[in-house]
């Protein structure tokens, strides 16, 4: 899943400044109710290797201020984190992602196996259903 911070900071814009984005972190939960925190991920410094689990929070400069959350291994169509919060303390904003679900479909070609068909989750209470390759979900103030 790929999120991007809105960067429109003009008078009518609801974007984040670079300094605000740099304070962002993610809290992952064992449940969709966001009551059982498992871990907190902050942006790694350049050159930092991912944790042994391969999980890391990275904010990329291209597209500007995009935020990518690696969800780890998928087990039975579910991500290991059914819910998480993206927190931007410098702007006092929180984004709640719940009921993360990945839909897979059997391949009917010589490769066999399965492929990711659709991504579903709620963002601050709004259900989003996205194809596996999709535009960034934009986070605004």
C-alpha positions as CSV (number, residue, x, y, z in Angstrom):
1,X,0.0,0.0,0.0
2,X,1.3,3.4,-0.9
3,X,0.3,6.6,0.7
4,X,1.3,10.1,-0.2
5,X,1.2,13.2,1.9
6,X,-0.6,16.2,0.2
7,X,2.0,18.9,-0.3
8,X,-0.2,21.7,-1.3
9,X,0.5,24.3,1.4
10,X,-1.0,27.3,-0.4
11,X,-3.8,29.3,1.3
12,X,-6.5,26.9,0.2
13,X,-4.4,23.7,0.4
14,X,-4.6,21.1,3.0
15,X,-1.0,19.9,2.6
16,X,1.8,19.0,4.9
17,X,5.2,20.8,5.1
18,X,8.3,18.8,4.9
19,X,9.1,19.3,8.5
20,X,5.7,17.9,9.5
21,X,6.2,14.8,7.3
22,X,9.5,14.1,8.9
23,X,7.8,13.6,12.3
24,X,5.5,10.9,10.9
25,X,5.5,7.4,12.4
26,X,3.3,4.3,12.2
27,X,1.9,2.2,15.0
28,X,0.9,-1.4,14.0
29,X,-1.8,-3.3,15.9
30,X,-2.8,-6.9,16.3
31,X,-6.5,-6.1,15.8
32,X,-8.7,-3.8,13.8
33,X,-10.0,-2.1,16.9
34,X,-6.5,-0.5,17.4
35,X,-6.4,-1.6,21.0
36,X,-3.5,-4.0,20.9
37,X,-0.3,-2.2,19.7
38,X,2.5,-4.4,18.5
39,X,5.2,-2.1,17.3
40,X,6.0,1.5,16.3
41,X,8.0,2.3,13.1
42,X,9.7,5.6,12.6
43,X,11.4,6.8,9.4
44,X,14.8,5.2,9.2
45,X,17.9,7.3,8.6
46,X,19.6,6.9,5.2
47,X,21.5,3.7,4.9
48,X,19.6,2.0,7.7
49,X,18.8,-1.6,7.0
50,X,15.3,-3.0,7.6
51,X,14.6,-4.9,10.8
52,X,15.0,-8.7,10.8
53,X,11.3,-8.9,9.9
54,X,11.9,-6.7,6.9
55,X,9.5,-4.1,8.2
56,X,10.4,-0.4,7.8
57,X,8.8,2.9,7.3
58,X,10.3,4.9,4.5
59,X,9.3,8.4,3.3
60,X,10.5,8.9,-0.3
61,X,11.2,12.2,-2.0
62,X,9.6,11.0,-5.3
63,X,6.7,11.5,-5.7
64,X,7.2,14.3,-3.1
65,X,6.7,13.3,0.5
66,X,5.2,9.9,-0.4
67,X,5.0,7.4,2.5
68,X,5.3,3.7,1.9
69,X,4.3,1.2,4.5
70,X,5.6,-2.4,4.0
71,X,3.0,-4.7,5.4
72,X,5.2,-7.8,5.8
73,X,4.3,-11.3,4.9
74,X,0.7,-12.2,3.9
75,X,-0.9,-15.2,5.6
76,X,-4.2,-16.6,4.3
77,X,-5.1,-13.3,2.5
78,X,-4.6,-11.2,5.6
79,X,-1.7,-8.9,6.3
80,X,-0.1,-9.5,9.7
81,X,-1.4,-6.1,10.8
82,X,-5.2,-5.8,10.5
83,X,-4.9,-2.2,11.7
84,X,-2.4,0.7,12.1
85,X,-2.2,4.4,12.7
86,X,-0.1,6.8,10.7
87,X,0.6,9.7,13.1
88,X,2.0,13.1,12.1
89,X,2.6,14.8,15.5
90,X,3.9,18.1,14.1
91,X,0.5,18.7,12.5
92,X,-1.6,16.9,15.1
93,X,-3.1,14.5,12.5
94,X,-3.7,10.8,12.8
95,X,-4.9,8.4,10.0
96,X,-6.5,5.1,11.1
97,X,-6.2,2.2,8.7
98,X,-8.4,-0.8,9.8
99,X,-9.6,-4.1,8.4
100,X,-6.7,-4.5,5.9
101,X,-7.5,-7.3,3.6
102,X,-5.8,-8.6,0.4
103,X,-7.8,-10.6,-2.1
104,X,-6.0,-13.2,-4.1
105,X,-7.0,-15.1,-7.2
106,X,-5.6,-18.4,-8.5
107,X,-3.5,-18.1,-11.6
108,X,-4.6,-20.1,-14.6
109,X,-1.4,-20.0,-16.6
110,X,1.8,-21.9,-16.6
111,X,3.1,-20.1,-13.6
112,X,0.4,-21.4,-11.3
113,X,0.1,-20.0,-7.8
114,X,-1.9,-16.9,-6.9
115,X,-1.8,-13.2,-7.6
116,X,-3.0,-10.2,-5.7
117,X,-6.4,-9.1,-7.1
118,X,-7.6,-6.3,-4.8
119,X,-6.7,-4.4,-1.6
120,X,-9.4,-3.4,0.8
121,X,-9.2,-1.3,4.0
122,X,-10.9,1.5,5.8
123,X,-9.1,4.8,6.1
124,X,-10.6,7.0,8.9
125,X,-13.9,5.1,8.5
126,X,-14.1,5.2,4.7
127,X,-13.9,1.9,2.8
128,X,-11.3,1.8,0.0
129,X,-11.1,-1.0,-2.6
130,X,-8.0,-0.7,-4.8
131,X,-6.4,-2.7,-7.5
132,X,-2.9,-4.0,-6.6
133,X,-1.3,-1.4,-8.8
134,X,-2.9,1.9,-7.9
135,X,-2.3,5.6,-7.5
136,X,-1.2,6.7,-4.1
137,X,-3.8,7.3,-1.4
138,X,-3.4,11.0,-0.6
139,X,-3.3,12.0,3.1
140,X,-4.4,15.6,3.7
141,X,-4.8,17.8,6.8
